[in-house]
């Protein structure tokens, strides 16, 4: 509290004392505050809202506040019959000053989470106890700080029957770090809901965004930039908070780990930016990162770039970004905003996600009129994206000529090169590898299998899991060759298998095949490939 604010509070307390006919004490002027710990216990000081200011064998002067009741003063007179009691009004700030002396705040030691102890009972116990002691904003700042330190992508708050579990997703795998009591969770959820502009009482799933700079009790400063997703469960509101990295330099094509073939396809798009580019995959597969890296490469003074997103995930200089707020029952938010955006004469448009027929048709039409349109789409594979899109838009002659590039991707954990362990593949693994290599495109250079070694994760004191970071495996194709011939044939019931076969004939390597090559190169494992792709 500033000196001016404290002075104002003392003046207001003095006026209140005159009205009540009580003496007044300005405790801010008492340099050496005497503590009388044998008169009342700390819990009693909290409950009764009184402070012994001066005391001896015959007299006690209690400081009381505006909220101290007459019944309390009467009870104290009955309790201390051998002393003469006096009551003087003190300010709330003065009462808090004394209570900090009687009950000093406990020193909170923020427990650093290491990959070596993530998920252990000891860590969960220590972090849980620490979180129960701190205020809501410090809880949120601490969780974000630790998530960034560990390279986590998400923070999960999950309601169980008697507690709330907190887990971090690190390299695609969840690790428990704490358990909160329902009472403390309500405090944290209230702070999250207020910052993200969502309701803790909503009956439906909600989306929000938090962008804050918080200073923790230990002086640490934390930048918080989160996408917040909530959903009501039978035990309470579950929350998933996605962390965003705001460093624009991170979003470059060179950092995507593209194969030479895939990079050439994207370079061709950038050289002549028109048509529709789709990035497909499940949540958390890196679709948005890929599209933003493309946007960053296209971001020049000569081009106008506009994005329509729900919500805006990363803010980029030189790009006009428009946020679309999803509301229940409204399916045309993207389409309406997209039509308005096209009237602003953009060169490049990014749509956060194609969700409905209206948005899909508007995106197709925009891509045919000289714009480059980038968007994400939920589908299991690049081929499945085409069949799903055809289901959404129906029979449309613009479909084939509008789409320029379709890319699908997943993220698998990368082996830690310092700990990975070589082993001889089993017969079953060799059979899987051979089957994948045999169906690769004819012009693909296939590795020799004689004497091959595969790798599995090892352990070290610093890394008990044997993985370090993630790498993307992709499949992508341009609308040409066998695919173009197939889709221009007018067959309304073209299957995913037919499209994938045509894409492979045109030179596409599937995600699974690319994953097998990563396994043979010692970058990941067969079990990790099976976990992510199947």
LONUMI-796837 format. One line per 3 residues: number of its first residue (from 1); their letters; for each residue z negated, y negated, x of C-alpha. Coordinates in Angstrom, 1 decimal. Example, Ala and Ser with C-alpha at 12.3 -4.5 7.8 and 13.67 -1.06 7.14 Angstrom:
2
1	AS	-7.8,4.5,12.3; -7.1,1.1,13.7
% end
This chain:
534
1	XXX	0.0,0.0,0.0; 0.9,-3.5,1.3; -1.8,-6.1,1.9
4	XXX	-0.4,-8.2,-0.9; -0.4,-5.3,-3.4; -4.0,-4.4,-2.4
7	XXX	-5.1,-8.1,-2.8; -3.6,-8.2,-6.3; -5.4,-5.0,-7.3
10	XXX	-8.7,-6.3,-6.0; -8.2,-9.5,-8.0; -7.4,-7.5,-11.1
13	XXX	-10.5,-5.4,-10.6; -12.7,-8.5,-10.2; -11.5,-9.8,-13.5
16	XXX	-12.1,-6.5,-15.2; -15.7,-6.4,-13.8; -16.4,-9.8,-15.3
19	XXX	-15.1,-8.6,-18.7; -17.3,-5.5,-18.5; -20.3,-7.4,-17.1
22	XXX	-20.6,-5.3,-14.0; -21.0,-6.3,-10.4; -17.9,-6.0,-8.3
25	XXX	-17.5,-4.7,-4.7; -14.3,-5.3,-2.6; -14.4,-2.1,-0.6
28	XXX	-11.5,-3.3,1.6; -14.0,-5.7,3.2; -16.4,-2.9,4.2
31	XXX	-15.5,-2.2,7.9; -17.9,0.8,8.5; -18.0,2.9,5.3
34	XXX	-21.1,5.0,5.1; -20.8,8.5,3.7; -23.6,10.1,1.7
37	XXX	-22.6,13.8,1.5; -26.0,15.0,0.3; -25.9,13.0,-3.0
40	XXX	-22.8,14.5,-4.7; -20.4,17.2,-3.8; -16.7,16.5,-3.2
43	XXX	-15.7,18.2,-6.4; -18.3,16.1,-8.3; -16.9,12.9,-6.7
46	XXX	-13.4,13.9,-8.0; -14.6,14.9,-11.5; -17.0,12.0,-12.1
49	XXX	-14.8,9.3,-10.4; -17.8,7.7,-8.6; -18.6,6.9,-5.0
52	XXX	-22.1,6.3,-3.5; -21.6,3.0,-1.6; -25.2,2.3,-0.4
55	XXX	-28.2,4.6,-0.7; -31.8,4.9,0.5; -34.9,6.7,-0.7
58	XXX	-35.4,4.3,-3.6; -31.9,2.9,-4.5; -28.4,4.1,-4.9
61	XXX	-25.4,1.9,-5.6; -22.5,3.8,-7.1; -19.0,2.4,-7.1
64	XXX	-17.3,3.2,-10.4; -13.7,2.8,-11.5; -12.0,1.8,-14.8
67	XXX	-11.9,5.5,-15.7; -15.5,6.3,-15.1; -17.2,7.0,-18.5
70	XXX	-20.5,5.6,-19.9; -21.6,9.2,-20.3; -21.2,9.8,-16.6
73	XXX	-23.4,6.8,-15.7; -26.0,8.0,-18.2; -25.9,11.5,-16.8
76	XXX	-26.4,10.1,-13.2; -29.4,8.1,-14.3; -31.0,11.2,-15.8
79	XXX	-30.2,13.2,-12.6; -31.6,10.7,-10.1; -34.8,9.7,-11.9
82	XXX	-36.7,9.0,-8.6; -34.2,6.3,-7.6; -33.1,3.0,-9.0
85	XXX	-29.3,3.2,-9.8; -26.9,0.4,-9.8; -23.2,0.6,-10.7
88	XXX	-20.5,-1.7,-9.3; -16.8,-1.7,-10.2; -14.4,-0.9,-7.4
91	XXX	-10.6,-0.7,-7.4; -8.7,2.6,-7.7; -7.4,2.0,-4.2
94	XXX	-10.9,1.6,-2.9; -11.9,4.9,-4.6; -9.0,6.6,-3.0
97	XXX	-9.9,5.2,0.5; -13.4,6.7,0.2; -12.1,10.0,-1.1
100	XXX	-9.9,10.3,2.0; -13.0,10.0,4.1; -15.0,12.5,2.0
103	XXX	-12.1,14.9,1.6; -9.7,14.3,4.5; -6.1,15.6,3.8
106	XXX	-5.6,18.9,5.5; -3.2,19.0,8.5; -0.1,20.7,7.3
109	XXX	1.6,22.8,10.0; 5.3,23.3,9.0; 6.1,26.9,9.9
112	XXX	9.5,27.1,11.7; 11.5,30.0,10.4; 13.3,32.1,12.9
115	XXX	16.0,34.7,12.3; 13.7,37.2,13.9; 11.0,36.8,11.3
118	XXX	13.0,36.0,8.2; 12.0,38.4,5.5; 8.8,39.6,7.1
121	XXX	5.5,39.7,5.1; 3.8,37.6,7.8; 6.4,34.8,7.5
124	XXX	6.5,34.9,3.7; 2.7,34.6,3.6; 2.6,31.7,6.1
127	XXX	5.5,29.8,4.5; 4.1,30.4,1.0; 0.7,29.1,1.9
130	XXX	2.2,26.0,3.6; 4.4,25.2,0.6; 1.4,25.4,-1.8
133	XXX	-0.3,22.5,0.1; 2.5,19.9,0.2; 4.1,17.6,-2.3
136	XXX	7.3,18.4,-4.1; 9.6,16.2,-2.0; 8.3,17.7,1.2
139	XXX	8.9,21.2,-0.1; 12.5,20.4,-0.8; 13.0,18.6,2.5
142	XXX	11.4,21.5,4.4; 13.6,24.1,2.7; 16.7,22.1,3.4
145	XXX	15.6,21.4,7.0; 15.0,25.1,7.7; 18.2,26.2,5.9
148	XXX	20.3,23.8,8.1; 18.5,25.1,11.2; 19.3,28.7,10.4
151	XXX	22.9,28.0,9.3; 22.2,29.1,5.7; 24.7,28.3,3.0
154	XXX	22.4,28.5,-0.1; 18.8,28.2,-1.1; 17.8,30.5,-4.1
157	XXX	14.8,30.0,-6.3; 14.4,33.1,-8.5; 11.8,33.7,-11.2
160	XXX	10.0,37.0,-11.1; 7.4,38.0,-13.7; 4.3,36.6,-11.8
163	XXX	5.8,34.5,-9.0; 9.0,32.7,-7.8; 10.9,34.1,-4.9
166	XXX	12.7,31.8,-2.4; 15.5,33.2,-0.4; 18.1,31.8,2.1
169	XXX	21.6,33.1,2.3; 22.4,33.4,6.0; 25.9,34.7,7.0
172	XXX	26.4,35.9,3.5; 23.2,37.9,3.2; 20.0,36.8,1.4
175	XXX	16.6,36.7,3.3; 13.3,36.1,1.5; 11.1,33.4,3.0
178	XXX	8.4,32.5,0.5; 6.8,33.2,-2.9; 5.5,30.4,-5.0
181	XXX	3.0,30.4,-7.8; 4.4,29.4,-11.2; 2.3,26.2,-11.2
184	XXX	3.6,25.0,-7.8; 7.2,26.0,-8.8; 7.0,23.7,-11.9
187	XXX	6.2,20.8,-9.6; 9.2,21.7,-7.3; 11.6,22.3,-10.2
190	XXX	10.6,19.0,-11.8; 11.5,17.1,-8.5; 14.8,19.0,-8.2
193	XXX	15.7,18.4,-11.8; 14.9,14.7,-11.5; 17.0,14.2,-8.3
196	XXX	19.9,16.3,-9.6; 19.9,14.8,-13.1; 19.4,18.1,-14.9
199	XXX	16.8,19.2,-17.5; 14.2,21.9,-17.0; 14.2,22.5,-20.7
202	XXX	18.0,23.1,-21.1; 19.1,26.3,-22.9; 22.4,26.5,-21.0
205	XXX	23.5,26.6,-17.3; 23.7,23.2,-15.6; 25.3,21.6,-12.6
208	XXX	23.9,18.7,-10.5; 24.1,17.1,-7.1; 21.3,15.7,-4.9
211	XXX	22.0,13.2,-2.1; 18.8,11.8,-0.6; 17.1,10.8,2.7
214	XXX	13.5,12.0,2.7; 10.7,11.5,5.2; 8.2,14.3,5.4
217	XXX	4.4,13.9,6.0; 4.8,14.9,9.6; 7.4,12.1,10.2
220	XXX	10.5,14.3,10.1; 13.5,12.8,8.4; 15.9,15.0,6.4
223	XXX	19.3,14.2,4.9; 19.6,16.2,1.7; 23.1,16.9,0.3
226	XXX	23.1,19.7,-2.2; 25.1,21.1,-5.1; 22.6,22.4,-7.7
229	XXX	23.3,25.2,-10.1; 20.6,26.2,-12.7; 20.5,28.9,-15.3
232	XXX	17.7,29.8,-17.8; 16.2,33.3,-17.4; 13.6,35.2,-19.4
235	XXX	11.0,34.1,-16.8; 12.1,30.5,-16.2; 14.8,28.4,-14.7
238	XXX	16.6,29.9,-11.7; 18.1,27.5,-9.2; 20.7,27.9,-6.5
241	XXX	21.2,25.0,-4.1; 24.4,24.9,-2.0; 24.2,23.0,1.3
244	XXX	27.0,20.7,2.3; 27.9,19.6,5.8; 29.0,16.0,5.7
247	XXX	30.7,16.0,9.2; 34.4,15.3,8.5; 35.3,16.6,11.9
250	XXX	34.3,20.1,10.9; 37.2,20.3,8.5; 40.2,21.0,10.7
253	XXX	42.8,23.7,10.5; 42.0,24.7,14.1; 38.5,25.7,13.0
256	XXX	39.6,28.0,10.2; 40.4,31.0,12.4; 44.0,31.3,11.0
259	XXX	46.4,33.9,12.4; 49.6,32.5,13.9; 51.5,33.7,10.8
262	XXX	49.1,32.0,8.4; 49.0,28.8,10.5; 52.8,28.6,10.5
265	XXX	52.8,28.8,6.7; 50.3,26.0,6.4; 52.2,23.9,9.0
268	XXX	55.3,24.3,6.9; 53.4,23.0,3.9; 52.1,20.0,5.8
271	XXX	55.6,19.2,7.1; 56.9,19.0,3.6; 53.9,18.5,1.2
274	XXX	55.2,19.4,-2.2; 54.5,22.2,-4.7; 51.3,24.0,-5.7
277	XXX	48.9,25.6,-3.2; 46.2,27.9,-4.5; 43.1,29.1,-2.7
280	XXX	41.5,32.1,-4.4; 38.4,34.1,-4.0; 34.8,34.4,-5.3
283	XXX	32.1,31.8,-5.0; 31.1,31.2,-1.4; 34.3,32.6,0.2
286	XXX	35.2,29.3,1.8; 38.0,28.2,-0.6; 36.9,24.5,-0.7
289	XXX	36.4,24.4,3.1; 40.0,25.6,3.5; 41.4,23.1,1.0
292	XXX	39.5,20.2,2.6; 40.7,21.2,6.0; 44.3,21.0,4.7
295	XXX	43.5,17.6,3.1; 42.0,16.3,6.3; 45.2,17.3,8.2
298	XXX	47.3,15.4,5.6; 45.0,12.4,5.5; 47.1,9.5,7.0
301	XXX	47.6,5.8,6.3; 51.0,6.6,4.7; 49.7,8.9,2.0
304	XXX	47.6,8.4,-1.1; 45.3,11.4,-1.7; 43.2,11.8,-4.9
307	XXX	40.8,14.6,-5.7; 39.4,15.7,-9.1; 36.3,17.7,-8.6
310	XXX	33.2,19.1,-10.4; 31.2,18.0,-8.5; 32.5,16.1,-5.5
313	XXX	31.3,18.4,-2.6; 32.3,16.5,0.5; 33.0,12.8,0.8
316	XXX	36.0,11.9,3.0; 37.1,8.5,4.3; 40.6,7.6,3.1
319	XXX	40.5,9.9,0.1; 39.9,8.8,-3.5; 37.5,11.3,-5.0
322	XXX	36.8,11.5,-8.8; 33.9,13.5,-10.2; 34.3,15.4,-13.5
325	XXX	31.1,16.2,-15.3; 31.3,19.5,-17.1; 29.9,19.5,-20.7
328	XXX	29.5,22.5,-23.0; 32.5,22.9,-25.3; 34.7,20.5,-23.2
331	XXX	37.5,22.5,-21.4; 40.0,19.7,-20.8; 38.0,17.4,-18.5
334	XXX	40.1,18.3,-15.5; 43.4,18.1,-17.4; 42.6,14.7,-18.8
337	XXX	41.5,13.3,-15.4; 44.5,14.9,-13.7; 47.0,13.2,-16.1
340	XXX	45.3,9.8,-15.5; 45.4,10.5,-11.7; 49.1,11.2,-11.8
343	XXX	49.7,7.7,-13.2; 48.2,6.3,-10.0; 51.2,7.4,-7.9
346	XXX	49.4,9.8,-5.5; 51.2,11.8,-2.9; 48.7,14.6,-2.8
349	XXX	46.2,15.8,-5.5; 43.4,18.3,-5.2; 41.9,19.8,-8.3
352	XXX	38.5,21.4,-7.8; 39.4,24.4,-9.9; 42.0,25.5,-12.4
355	XXX	40.0,26.6,-15.4; 42.2,26.4,-18.5; 45.8,26.4,-19.7
358	XXX	46.0,22.6,-20.0; 44.9,22.0,-16.4; 47.2,24.8,-15.2
361	XXX	50.3,23.4,-16.9; 49.6,19.8,-15.8; 49.1,21.0,-12.2
364	XXX	52.4,23.0,-12.4; 54.3,20.0,-13.8; 52.8,17.7,-11.1
367	XXX	53.8,20.0,-8.3; 57.4,19.9,-9.6; 57.7,16.1,-9.4
370	XXX	57.2,15.6,-5.7; 53.4,16.0,-5.5; 51.5,18.4,-3.4
373	XXX	48.8,19.9,-5.6; 45.9,21.9,-4.1; 43.5,23.8,-6.2
376	XXX	41.1,26.8,-6.2; 41.3,29.7,-8.6; 39.0,32.6,-9.2
379	XXX	40.8,35.9,-8.6; 40.2,39.1,-6.5; 43.4,38.8,-4.4
382	XXX	46.5,36.7,-3.9; 48.5,39.0,-6.1; 45.9,39.0,-8.8
385	XXX	46.0,35.2,-8.8; 49.6,35.2,-10.0; 49.0,37.6,-12.8
388	XXX	45.9,35.7,-13.9; 47.7,32.4,-13.8; 50.5,33.9,-15.9
391	XXX	47.9,35.1,-18.4; 46.5,31.5,-18.5; 49.8,29.6,-18.9
394	XXX	51.9,32.2,-20.7; 55.6,32.5,-20.3; 56.7,29.4,-18.4
397	XXX	60.0,28.9,-16.5; 58.3,26.4,-14.2; 55.9,28.9,-12.8
400	XXX	58.0,30.4,-10.0; 59.5,27.2,-8.7; 56.2,25.3,-8.8
403	XXX	54.0,27.6,-6.6; 54.5,27.1,-2.9; 51.6,29.1,-1.3
406	XXX	48.9,31.5,-2.5; 46.0,32.3,-0.2; 43.0,34.6,-0.8
409	XXX	40.0,34.9,1.5; 36.6,36.4,2.0; 33.9,35.8,4.7
412	XXX	32.5,38.7,6.7; 29.7,38.6,9.2; 30.7,38.4,12.8
415	XXX	29.1,40.8,15.3; 26.9,39.3,18.0; 28.9,40.0,21.2
418	XXX	25.7,40.0,23.3; 24.1,42.9,21.3; 26.9,44.9,19.7
421	XXX	27.0,48.6,20.5; 30.2,50.7,21.0; 30.6,54.1,19.4
424	XXX	33.2,56.8,18.7; 34.7,56.4,15.2; 34.2,59.3,12.8
427	XXX	37.1,61.3,11.3; 36.6,59.5,8.0; 36.8,56.1,9.7
430	XXX	39.9,57.1,11.7; 41.5,58.2,8.4; 40.8,54.9,6.8
433	XXX	42.1,52.9,9.8; 45.3,55.0,10.0; 46.0,54.6,6.3
436	XXX	45.6,50.8,6.6; 47.8,50.5,9.6; 50.6,52.7,8.1
439	XXX	51.0,50.4,5.1; 51.1,47.2,7.1; 54.4,45.2,7.1
442	XXX	57.1,46.7,9.3; 57.3,43.7,11.7; 53.5,43.8,12.4
445	XXX	52.4,44.8,15.9; 50.0,47.7,15.3; 47.2,48.5,17.9
448	XXX	47.2,51.9,19.5; 44.4,54.3,18.3; 44.1,56.5,21.4
451	XXX	40.6,56.4,22.7; 39.5,53.5,20.5; 35.9,52.4,20.2
454	XXX	34.4,50.7,17.2; 31.2,48.6,17.3; 28.0,48.4,15.3
457	XXX	25.3,45.8,15.3; 22.6,46.0,18.0; 19.3,44.3,18.2
460	XXX	17.6,41.8,20.4; 14.4,39.8,20.4; 16.3,36.7,19.2
463	XXX	18.7,38.5,16.8; 17.3,41.6,15.0; 20.4,41.9,12.7
466	XXX	23.1,42.1,15.2; 25.4,39.5,13.5; 26.0,35.9,14.4
469	XXX	28.1,33.7,12.1; 30.9,34.5,9.8; 34.7,34.9,10.1
472	XXX	37.3,34.7,7.4; 39.8,37.4,6.5; 42.8,36.3,4.5
475	XXX	45.9,37.3,2.8; 48.6,34.8,1.8; 52.2,34.5,0.9
478	XXX	54.8,31.9,0.1; 57.0,32.2,-3.0; 60.1,33.7,-1.4
481	XXX	61.8,37.0,-0.6; 60.8,40.1,-2.6; 58.1,38.2,-4.6
484	XXX	60.6,35.5,-5.8; 63.1,38.2,-6.8; 60.5,40.1,-8.7
487	XXX	59.1,37.2,-10.6; 62.5,35.7,-11.4; 63.5,39.0,-13.0
490	XXX	61.9,38.0,-16.3; 59.5,40.9,-16.6; 56.5,39.7,-18.6
493	XXX	54.3,42.7,-17.6; 54.5,42.5,-13.8; 51.4,44.2,-12.4
496	XXX	49.2,43.2,-9.5; 50.3,46.3,-7.7; 54.0,45.4,-8.0
499	XXX	53.4,41.8,-6.8; 51.3,43.0,-3.8; 53.9,45.6,-2.9
502	XXX	56.6,42.9,-3.0; 54.4,40.6,-0.9; 53.8,43.3,1.8
505	XXX	57.6,43.9,1.9; 58.0,40.1,2.5; 55.6,40.3,5.4
508	XXX	52.1,39.8,3.9; 49.1,41.6,5.4; 46.3,42.3,2.9
511	XXX	42.7,41.1,3.4; 41.7,44.7,4.0; 44.3,45.3,6.6
514	XXX	43.4,42.1,8.4; 39.8,43.2,8.2; 40.7,46.5,9.9
517	XXX	42.3,44.6,12.7; 39.1,42.5,13.1; 37.1,45.8,13.2
520	XXX	39.4,47.2,15.9; 39.0,44.0,17.9; 35.2,44.4,17.8
523	XXX	34.6,41.3,15.7; 33.0,43.0,12.7; 32.2,46.5,11.4
526	XXX	33.5,49.0,8.9; 30.3,48.8,6.9; 30.6,45.0,6.7
529	XXX	34.2,45.3,5.6; 33.2,47.7,2.9; 30.4,45.5,1.7
532	XXX	32.6,42.5,1.2; 35.9,44.0,0.1; 35.2,47.6,-0.8
% end
